[in-house]
Amino acid sequence: MIGPSIEIKGSVSGDEDLLIQGKVEGTIDLGAHEVTVGESGKVNADITARTVRIDGEVSGDVRGTEKVVISKTGNVKGNIIAPRMTLEDGAIFKGSIDMDPGEPAKVSLAPKATPAAPAAPAAAADKTPGLDLKQG
């Protein structure tokens, strides 16, 4: 826990959950754990964690590998990347949300599977002029 009277400038990392009630500037990287910004917490940093819950103020990008929750007292200015996102009624948020950033990679695989499909329309196109000739 980072208490209300604590100020940290720099990089925060570790192998346990973190509750921030004070001020943090820099970066917070707790990839496999949970970061909670308490109501008195003021964070000017990019946050990366499994789960991020924001009850205070955050200015920076937030990446949650599992989920991000902005409570009714939360205030976020920055972009959010997470597969699941909750904005409670009354939360303040300015930025963009990218839910499931792995999805575009799957979509890009789909067009690779469709090169066989243009061959089928080409065959249909061969039939179409034949039909047009019969009609014309």
VEXNU-382995 format. One record per residue: residue in one letter; residue number from 1; x, y, z of N, C-alpha, C, O, CB in turn. Coordinates in Angstrom, 2 decimals, decimal comma. Each point is the difference from the previous one (the first is absolute). Glycine has a CB too. Example, Ala and Ser with C-alpha at 12.3 -4.5 7.8 and 13.67 -1.06 7.14 Angstrom:
REC  residu  num      nxx      nyy      nzz     caxx     cayy     cazz      cxx      cyy      czz      oxx      oyy      ozz     cbxx     cbyy     cbzz
REC       A    1    13,19    -5,69     7,80    -0,89     1,19     0,00     0,90     1,20     0,00     1,04    -0,02     0,66    -2,93    -1,15     0,59
REC       S    2     1,54     2,22    -1,97     0,82     1,19     0,06    -0,77     1,09     0,73     0,51     1,11     0,17     0,67    -1,74    -2,32
REM end
This chain:
REC  residu  num      nxx      nyy      nzz     caxx     cayy     cazz      cxx      cyy      czz      oxx      oyy      ozz     cbxx     cbyy     cbzz
REC       M    1     0,85    -1,19     0,00    -0,85     1,19     0,00     0,89     1,25     0,00     1,01     0,07     0,70    -2,86    -1,32     0,53
REC       I    2     1,44     2,21    -2,03     0,64     1,32    -0,02    -0,98     0,93     0,70    -1,06     0,33    -0,53     2,38    -0,77    -1,66
REC       G    3    -0,95     0,88     3,40    -0,88     0,80     0,85    -0,28     1,38    -0,54     0,68     0,46    -0,93     0,18    -1,72     2,83
REC       P    4    -1,85     1,94    -1,32    -0,42     1,32    -0,48     1,09     1,07     0,04    -0,04     0,95    -0,78    -2,21    -1,56     1,55
REC       S    5     3,22     0,47     0,12     1,04     1,03     0,10     1,27    -0,36    -0,79     0,97     0,75     0,03    -1,87    -0,17     2,22
REC       I    6     0,88    -1,70    -2,96     1,17    -0,46    -0,76    -0,07     0,51    -1,43    -1,05    -0,05    -0,64     1,21    -2,01     2,09
REC       E    7     0,98     2,55    -1,96     0,13     0,41    -1,40     1,15    -0,79    -0,61     1,10    -0,06     0,56    -2,01     2,39    -0,07
REC       I    8     0,65    -2,94    -1,66     1,02    -0,77    -0,69     0,16     0,55    -1,41    -0,98     0,21    -0,71     0,47    -2,28     2,09
REC       K    9     1,77     2,29    -1,78     0,31     0,42    -1,36     0,96    -1,03    -0,57     1,10    -0,18     0,52    -1,45     2,66     0,00
REC       G   10    -0,08    -3,15    -1,59     0,84    -1,04    -0,60    -0,82    -1,20    -0,40    -1,18     0,11    -0,31     3,10     0,68     1,67
REC       S   11    -1,27    -1,95    -1,35    -0,63    -1,23    -0,45    -0,37    -0,87     1,18     0,82    -0,24     0,89     0,48     0,35    -3,02
REC       V   12    -2,55    -0,60     2,15    -0,46    -0,90     1,05    -0,25    -1,36    -0,64    -0,76    -0,10    -0,97    -0,28     2,01     2,32
REC       S   13     1,67    -2,96    -0,80    -0,23    -1,35    -0,50     0,07    -0,96     1,18     0,52     0,36     1,06     0,45     0,20    -3,33
REC       G   14    -1,49    -1,77     2,10     0,03    -0,96     1,09    -0,83    -1,23    -0,30    -0,57    -0,14    -1,09     0,91     2,00     2,66
REC       D   15    -0,39    -2,76    -0,57    -0,73    -1,26    -0,14    -1,10    -0,13     1,05    -0,16    -1,05     0,61     2,21     0,00    -1,57
REC       E   16    -2,80     2,13     1,17    -1,13    -0,04     0,91    -0,98     1,10    -0,38     0,32     0,90    -0,77     1,12    -1,85     2,62
REC       D   17    -2,64     0,86    -1,28    -1,02     1,01    -0,26     0,42     1,32     0,63     0,77     0,04     0,96    -2,57    -1,82    -1,04
REC       L   18     1,26     2,88    -0,48     0,39     1,33     0,47    -1,23     0,88     0,17    -0,86     0,08    -0,88     3,09    -0,31    -0,26
REC       L   19    -2,31     0,90     2,29    -1,02     1,01     0,27     0,71     1,35     0,09     0,92     0,17     0,79    -2,44    -1,85     0,44
REC       I   20     1,07     2,62    -2,05     0,62     1,33    -0,03    -0,97     1,01     0,59    -1,07     0,25    -0,55     2,44    -0,86    -1,50
REC       Q   21    -0,99     1,20     3,19    -0,79     1,07     0,61     0,73     1,33    -0,13    -0,59     1,06     0,21    -0,43    -2,70     1,40
REC       G   22     2,31     1,60    -1,96     0,81     1,20    -0,12     0,17     0,43    -1,45    -0,90    -0,17    -0,82     2,10    -0,48     2,89
REC       K   23    -0,01     1,22    -2,38     0,28     0,51    -1,35     1,11    -0,82    -0,64     1,01    -0,32     0,64    -1,74     2,63     0,05
REC       V   24     0,53    -2,65    -1,97     1,02    -0,74    -0,75     0,15     0,67    -1,36    -0,99     0,25    -0,69     0,45    -2,43     1,90
REC       E   25     1,80     2,46    -1,60     0,31     0,51    -1,34     1,02    -0,93    -0,62     0,98    -0,36     0,65    -1,47     2,76     0,02
REC       G   26     0,28    -2,80    -1,92     0,95    -0,87    -0,70    -0,71    -1,16    -0,67    -0,86     0,21    -0,85     2,63     0,42     2,48
REC       T   27    -1,42    -1,86    -1,25    -0,64    -1,19    -0,54    -0,29    -0,98     1,13     0,74    -0,08     0,99     0,43     0,39    -3,21
REC       I   28    -2,27    -1,06     2,04    -0,36    -1,05     0,95    -0,17    -1,27    -0,82    -0,85    -0,06    -0,88    -0,30     1,70     2,51
REC       D   29     1,96    -2,67    -1,33    -0,05    -1,25    -0,75    -0,08    -1,18     0,98     1,01    -0,43     0,56     0,31     1,47    -2,47
REC       L   30    -2,52    -1,54     2,09    -0,25    -1,16     0,85    -0,79    -1,02    -0,82    -1,09    -0,42     0,39     1,10     1,83     1,75
REC       G   31     0,55    -1,80    -3,28    -0,66    -0,81    -1,02    -0,94    -1,08     0,47    -1,11    -0,10    -0,55     3,05     0,57    -0,73
REC       A   32    -1,58    -1,29     2,25    -0,84    -1,14     0,40    -0,80     0,28     1,27    -0,53    -0,93     0,60     2,19    -0,57    -1,67
REC       H   33    -1,76     2,76     1,48    -0,64     0,31     1,28    -1,03     1,11    -0,17    -0,29     0,45    -1,11     2,36    -1,15     2,32
REC       E   34    -2,63     1,14    -0,08    -1,06     1,01     0,00     0,52     1,34     0,51     0,74     0,07     0,98    -2,44    -1,88    -0,64
REC       V   35     1,31     2,88    -1,04     0,31     1,36     0,44    -1,31     0,71     0,29    -0,91     0,03    -0,84     3,07     0,04    -0,54
REC       T   36    -2,25     0,49     2,57    -1,18     0,78     0,38     0,47     1,41     0,33     0,89     0,20     0,83    -2,12    -2,26     0,05
REC       V   37     0,61     3,04    -1,53     0,27     1,40     0,32    -1,15     0,44     0,90    -1,14     0,15    -0,45     2,41     0,32    -1,76
REC       G   38    -0,95    -0,25     3,49    -1,02     0,39     0,97    -0,56     1,38    -0,26     0,51     0,73    -0,86     0,62    -2,17     2,52
REC       E   39    -2,18     1,81    -0,92    -0,66     1,29    -0,21     0,94     1,17     0,19    -0,16     1,03    -0,66    -1,96    -2,06     1,41
REC       S   40     3,10     0,91     0,14     0,95     1,10     0,22     1,23    -0,13    -0,90     0,90     0,83     0,05    -1,71    -0,66     2,31
REC       G   41     0,86    -1,23    -3,20     1,15    -0,24    -0,87     0,01     0,93    -1,20    -1,04     0,26    -0,62     1,04    -2,62     1,36
REC       K   42     1,20     2,86    -1,07     0,19     0,83    -1,19     1,18    -0,59    -0,76     1,14     0,03     0,47    -2,08     2,09     0,66
REC       V   43     0,66    -2,65    -2,32     1,02    -0,69    -0,78     0,19     0,72    -1,33    -0,95     0,22    -0,75     0,39    -2,42     1,85
REC       N   44     1,82     2,57    -1,37     0,36     0,57    -1,29     0,99    -0,97    -0,61     1,21     0,26    -0,04    -1,61     2,19     0,78
REC       A   45    -0,12    -3,59    -1,23     0,87    -1,08    -0,46    -0,78    -0,95    -0,89    -1,23    -0,05     0,04     2,61     0,24     2,04
REC       D   46    -0,66    -0,94    -2,89    -0,60    -1,10    -0,75    -0,06    -1,20     0,94     0,97    -0,29     0,71    -0,09     1,16    -2,96
REC       I   47    -2,02    -1,57     2,25    -0,19    -1,14     0,90    -0,19    -1,26    -0,82    -0,80    -0,03    -0,94    -0,23     1,52     2,69
REC       T   48     1,77    -2,55    -1,40    -0,17    -1,31    -0,61    -0,17    -1,01     1,12     0,86    -0,12     0,87     0,52     0,76    -2,92
REC       A   49    -2,50    -1,38     2,03    -0,27    -1,01     1,03    -1,06    -0,97    -0,53    -0,60     0,23    -1,05     1,19     1,41     2,92
REC       R   50    -0,79    -2,73    -1,13    -1,04    -0,96    -0,38    -1,37     0,66     0,15    -0,82    -0,02    -0,92     2,29    -1,95     1,64
REC       T   51    -1,70     2,55     0,46    -1,26     0,69     0,29     0,33     1,39     0,53     0,87     0,16     0,86    -2,06    -2,35    -0,36
REC       V   52     0,50     3,21    -1,03     0,21     1,37     0,46    -1,36     0,55     0,44    -0,96    -0,01    -0,76     2,96     0,37    -0,81
REC       R   53    -2,06     0,12     2,82    -1,20     0,65     0,52     0,38     1,43     0,36     0,98     0,25     0,70    -1,95    -2,45     0,18
REC       I   54     0,16     3,14    -1,38     0,31     1,41     0,21    -1,15     0,68     0,74    -1,11     0,13    -0,51     2,53    -0,09    -1,58
REC       D   55    -1,11     0,39     3,33    -0,96     0,75     0,81     0,45     1,46     0,12    -0,79     0,85     0,40     0,19    -2,95     0,88
REC       G   56     1,87     2,39    -1,60     0,56     1,34     0,09     0,25     0,59    -1,38    -0,79    -0,20    -0,92     1,84    -0,42     3,10
REC       E   57     0,08     1,35    -2,33     0,33     0,67    -1,25     1,18    -0,66    -0,68     1,02    -0,30     0,63    -1,90     2,45     0,30
REC       V   58     0,74    -2,39    -2,24     1,10    -0,56    -0,80     0,13     0,82    -1,26    -0,98     0,24    -0,71     0,60    -2,57     1,64
REC       S   59     1,61     2,76    -1,21     0,31     0,66    -1,26     1,10    -0,83    -0,65     1,16     0,05     0,41    -1,81     2,30     0,46
REC       G   60     0,29    -3,11    -1,89     0,93    -0,90    -0,67    -0,74    -1,18    -0,59    -1,20    -0,18     0,25     3,04     0,88     1,32
REC       D   61    -1,15    -1,50    -2,34    -0,62    -1,16    -0,64    -0,10    -1,15     0,99     0,88    -0,20     0,83     0,02     0,92    -3,07
REC       V   62    -2,00    -1,47     2,13    -0,27    -1,11     0,91    -0,17    -1,27    -0,82    -0,81    -0,05    -0,92    -0,29     1,60     2,61
REC       R   63     1,88    -2,58    -1,34    -0,11    -1,30    -0,68    -0,31    -1,06     1,05     0,79    -0,24     0,91     0,83     0,95    -2,75
REC       G   64    -2,77    -1,35     1,69    -0,39    -1,10     0,87    -0,09    -1,27    -0,82    -0,78    -0,06    -0,95    -0,48     1,61     2,48
REC       T   65     2,06    -2,55    -1,20    -0,03    -1,23    -0,80    -1,27    -0,79     0,25    -0,39    -0,83    -0,83     2,89     0,75     0,89
REC       E   66    -3,16     0,32     1,09    -1,27    -0,67     0,29    -1,17     0,98    -0,06    -0,96    -0,22    -0,73     2,19    -1,43     2,16
REC       K   67    -1,14     2,74    -0,64    -1,08     0,99    -0,01     0,44     1,32     0,61     0,99     0,07     0,72    -2,65    -1,92    -0,58
REC       V   68     0,89     2,91    -0,46     0,19     1,33     0,57    -1,36     0,47     0,49    -1,00    -0,09    -0,71     2,99     0,63    -0,83
REC       V   69    -2,01    -0,02     2,78    -1,24     0,52     0,58     0,24     1,44     0,43     0,95     0,29     0,73    -1,66    -2,60     0,06
REC       I   70    -0,15     3,21    -1,25     0,04     1,40     0,46    -1,27     0,20     0,82    -1,11    -0,04    -0,53     2,48     0,88    -1,50
REC       S   71    -1,20    -0,61     3,33    -1,14     0,13     0,90    -0,65     1,38    -0,15     0,49     0,85    -0,74     0,58    -2,46     2,35
REC       K   72    -2,17     1,80    -0,89    -0,73     1,27    -0,09     0,82     1,18     0,48    -0,29     1,14    -0,38    -1,81    -2,40     0,71
REC       T   73     3,14     1,04     0,49     0,86     1,08     0,47     1,28     0,12    -0,85     0,83     0,87     0,26    -1,74    -1,20     2,06
REC       G   74     1,06    -0,55    -3,32     1,21    -0,02    -0,82     0,02     1,07    -1,07    -1,04     0,41    -0,52     1,17    -2,82     0,95
REC       N   75     1,09     2,87    -0,75     0,21     1,03    -1,02     1,22    -0,41    -0,81     1,12    -0,02     0,53    -2,17     1,87     0,92
REC       V   76     0,86    -2,18    -2,74     1,10    -0,48    -0,83     0,12     0,86    -1,24    -0,98     0,27    -0,70     0,65    -2,62     1,55
REC       K   77     1,57     2,79    -1,12     0,33     0,70    -1,24     1,10    -0,80    -0,66     1,17     0,10     0,38    -1,83     2,21     0,54
REC       G   78     0,29    -3,09    -1,91     0,97    -0,85    -0,69    -0,71    -1,14    -0,71    -1,22    -0,15     0,11     2,97     0,74     1,59
REC       N   79    -0,99    -1,38    -2,41    -0,56    -1,10    -0,77    -0,01    -1,28     0,85     0,87    -0,21     0,85    -0,06     1,27    -2,99
REC       I   80    -1,81    -1,90     1,87    -0,14    -1,24     0,75     0,02    -1,17    -0,98    -0,69     0,02    -1,02    -0,64     1,15     2,85
REC       I   81     2,12    -2,19    -1,50     0,04    -1,23    -0,78    -0,30    -1,14     0,95     0,76    -0,23     0,94     0,94     1,18    -2,62
REC       A   82    -2,80    -1,66     1,45    -0,39    -1,12     0,86    -1,08    -0,82    -0,70    -0,80     0,55    -0,75     1,38     0,78     2,83
REC       P   83    -0,61    -2,64    -1,85    -1,05    -0,81    -0,60    -1,37     0,25     0,64    -1,03    -0,18    -0,64     2,75    -1,54     0,11
REC       R   84    -1,73     2,15     1,81    -1,26     0,33     0,68     0,16     1,35     0,68     1,04     0,31     0,58    -1,58    -2,76    -0,21
REC       M   85    -0,52     3,27    -0,46     0,07     1,38     0,47    -1,32     0,35     0,69    -1,07    -0,28    -0,53     2,68     0,92    -1,32
REC       T   86    -1,52    -0,03     3,03    -1,20     0,45     0,70     0,16     1,48     0,35     0,97     0,40     0,64    -1,38    -2,73     0,29
REC       L   87    -0,56     3,12    -1,36    -0,09     1,42     0,37    -1,25     0,14     0,85    -1,12    -0,07    -0,51     2,33     0,89    -1,62
REC       E   88    -1,03    -0,61     3,42    -1,16     0,14     0,87    -0,66     1,36    -0,22     0,65     0,95    -0,45     0,41    -2,48     2,13
REC       D   89    -2,34     1,62    -1,35    -0,75     1,24    -0,15     0,64     1,10     0,85     0,16    -0,17     1,21    -2,28    -1,14    -1,66
REC       G   90     2,48     2,41    -0,17     0,65     1,11     0,68     1,50     0,08    -0,24     0,62     1,00     0,34    -2,38    -1,19     1,36
REC       A   91     2,34    -0,86    -2,28     1,44     0,01    -0,29     0,31     1,05    -1,05    -0,83     0,29    -0,87     0,99    -2,74     1,44
REC       I   92     1,03     3,03    -0,49     0,45     1,00    -0,98     1,11    -0,64    -0,83     0,97    -0,52     0,55    -1,58     2,48     0,98
REC       F   93     0,45    -1,92    -2,85     0,98    -0,65    -0,87     0,16     0,82    -1,28    -0,98     0,38    -0,64     0,39    -2,65     1,58
REC       K   94     1,86     2,53    -1,30     0,30     0,67    -1,27     1,15    -0,77    -0,65     1,10    -0,06     0,54    -1,88     2,35     0,32
REC       G   95     0,52    -2,87    -2,02     1,00    -0,79    -0,71    -0,68    -1,01    -0,90    -1,17     0,15    -0,36     2,80     0,16     2,25
REC       S   96    -0,89    -1,34    -2,24    -0,56    -1,06    -0,84     0,07    -1,32     0,73     0,82    -0,20     0,89    -0,16     1,44    -2,98
REC       I   97    -1,54    -2,15     1,69    -0,03    -1,34     0,59     0,19    -1,01    -1,12    -0,72     0,02    -1,00    -0,80     0,72     2,89
REC       D   98     2,50    -1,62    -1,71     0,25    -1,09    -0,95    -0,28    -1,29     0,76     0,82    -0,45     0,80     0,94     1,77    -2,14
REC       M   99    -2,92    -1,90     1,07    -0,36    -1,24     0,68     0,39    -1,18    -0,87    -0,41    -0,10    -1,16    -1,49     1,24     2,36
REC       D  100     2,69    -2,02    -0,64     0,50    -1,20    -0,66     0,92     0,35    -1,16    -0,37    -0,19    -1,16    -1,69    -1,01     1,84
REC       P  101     3,24     1,70    -0,37     0,95     0,35    -1,06     0,47    -1,21    -0,80     0,57     0,18    -1,08     0,14     1,73     2,47
REC       G  102    -0,93    -3,14    -0,91     0,36    -1,20    -0,75    -0,95    -0,26    -1,14     0,34    -0,75    -0,92     0,65    -0,18     2,97
REC       E  103    -2,15     1,53    -2,04    -1,02    -0,23    -1,02     0,47     0,37    -1,41    -0,26    -0,78    -0,93    -1,45     1,19     2,68
REC       P  104     2,37     0,73    -1,98     0,43     0,33    -1,36     0,94    -1,04    -0,60    -0,02    -0,22    -1,21    -0,25     2,61     1,81
REC       A  105     1,08    -3,02     0,21     0,91    -1,03    -0,51    -0,80    -1,17    -0,55     0,36    -0,57    -1,03     1,42     1,26     2,67
REC       K  106    -2,88    -1,05    -0,96    -0,84    -1,09    -0,47    -0,70     0,41    -1,29    -0,15    -0,81    -0,92    -0,18     0,00     3,28
REC       V  107    -0,11     2,05    -2,42    -0,68     0,49    -1,20     0,96     0,00    -1,19    -0,40    -0,32    -1,12    -1,13     1,75     2,55
REC       S  108     2,79    -1,07    -1,19     0,96     0,04    -1,10     0,28    -1,40    -0,54     0,43    -0,15    -1,14     0,58     2,21     2,12
REC       L  109    -1,24    -3,09    -0,16     0,17    -1,37    -0,49    -1,13    -0,40    -0,93     0,19    -0,79    -0,92     1,03     0,20     3,03
REC       A  110    -2,40     1,13    -1,87    -1,15    -0,35    -0,82     0,21     0,36    -1,48    -0,31    -0,83    -0,85    -1,15     1,16     2,86
REC       P  111     1,97     0,86    -2,36     0,22     0,30    -1,41     1,01    -0,95    -0,66    -0,07    -0,26    -1,20    -0,48     2,63     1,72
REC       K  112     1,50    -2,88     0,27     0,95    -0,94    -0,57    -0,69    -1,29    -0,41     0,45    -0,69    -0,92     1,36     1,69     2,32
REC       A  113    -2,90    -1,34    -0,71    -0,73    -1,22    -0,33    -0,91     0,22    -1,20    -0,50    -0,97    -0,57     0,60     0,27     2,97
REC       T  114    -0,35     1,94    -2,80    -0,93     0,29    -1,08     0,61     0,06    -1,40    -0,76     0,19    -0,95    -0,51     1,02     2,62
REC       P  115     2,60    -1,37    -1,88     0,46     0,02    -1,38    -0,64    -1,09    -0,86    -0,09     0,15    -1,22     2,22     0,79     2,05
REC       A  116    -2,56    -2,02    -0,21    -0,70    -1,04    -0,75    -1,38     0,52    -0,43    -0,52    -0,41    -1,03     1,76    -1,41     2,31
REC       A  117    -1,81     2,71    -0,49    -1,32     0,54    -0,30     0,00     0,81    -1,31    -0,98    -0,11    -0,74     0,50     0,17     3,20
REC       P  118     1,50     0,75    -2,77    -0,05     0,71    -1,27    -0,01    -0,94    -1,20    -0,52     0,35    -1,06     1,71     1,54     2,16
REC       A  119    -0,63    -3,06    -0,96    -0,04    -0,95    -1,11    -1,44    -0,42    -0,27    -0,39    -0,16    -1,15     2,70    -0,66     1,72
REC       A  120    -3,10     0,65     0,49    -1,39    -0,37    -0,17    -0,79     1,13    -0,69    -0,76    -0,28    -0,93     0,92    -1,19     2,98
REC       P  121     0,00     2,72    -1,63    -0,70     1,06    -0,72     0,48     0,11    -1,45    -0,78     0,36    -0,88     0,50     0,86     3,03
REC       A  122     1,55    -1,54    -2,41     0,46     0,04    -1,37    -0,74    -1,03    -0,83    -0,36     0,25    -1,15     2,62     0,54     1,91
REC       A  123    -2,48    -1,96    -0,17    -0,77    -1,03    -0,70    -1,43     0,49    -0,21    -0,59    -0,22    -1,06     2,03    -1,61     2,06
REC       A  124    -2,00     2,48     0,02    -1,34     0,56    -0,13     0,00     1,10    -1,05    -0,98     0,17    -0,73     0,48    -0,74     3,13
REC       A  125     1,59     1,33    -2,48     0,09     1,06    -0,99     0,02    -0,59    -1,41    -0,55     0,59    -0,93     1,78     0,87     2,58
REC       D  126    -0,59    -2,63    -1,81    -0,01    -0,66    -1,31    -1,41    -0,39    -0,38    -0,37     0,09    -1,17     2,69    -0,93     1,56
REC       K  127    -3,12     0,40     0,57    -1,39    -0,38    -0,27    -0,84     1,23    -0,28    -0,91    -0,04    -0,83     1,17    -1,98     2,29
REC       T  128     0,03     3,12    -0,77    -0,79     1,20    -0,15     0,05     0,54    -1,43    -1,05     0,34    -0,54     1,46     0,18     2,94
REC       P  129     0,78    -0,43    -3,05    -0,01     0,47    -1,38    -0,75    -0,95    -0,91    -0,62     0,43    -0,98     2,79     0,69     1,38
REC       G  130    -2,12    -2,42    -0,09    -0,76    -0,96    -0,80    -1,48     0,27     0,11    -0,72    -0,09    -0,99     2,50    -1,60     1,32
REC       L  131    -2,23     2,03     0,86    -1,41     0,33     0,20    -0,34     1,29    -0,72    -1,08     0,13    -0,58     1,09    -1,32     2,79
REC       D  132     0,92     2,17    -2,16    -0,25     1,27    -0,67    -0,06    -0,18    -1,51    -0,79     0,66    -0,67     1,94     0,53     2,54
REC       L  133    -0,34    -2,09    -2,40    -0,01    -0,24    -1,44    -1,32    -0,64    -0,43    -0,53     0,31    -1,07     3,04    -0,56     1,09
REC       K  134    -3,02    -0,62     0,78    -1,27    -0,64    -0,32    -1,14     0,99     0,03    -0,95    -0,07    -0,78     1,81    -2,07     1,71
REC       Q  135    -0,75     3,08     0,01    -1,06     0,98     0,12     0,13     1,07    -1,08    -0,99     0,59    -0,43     0,89    -1,02     2,89
REC       G  136     1,34     0,67    -2,90     0,25     1,10    -0,92    -0,12    -0,47    -1,37     0,18     0,78    -0,93     1,27     0,29     2,51
REM end
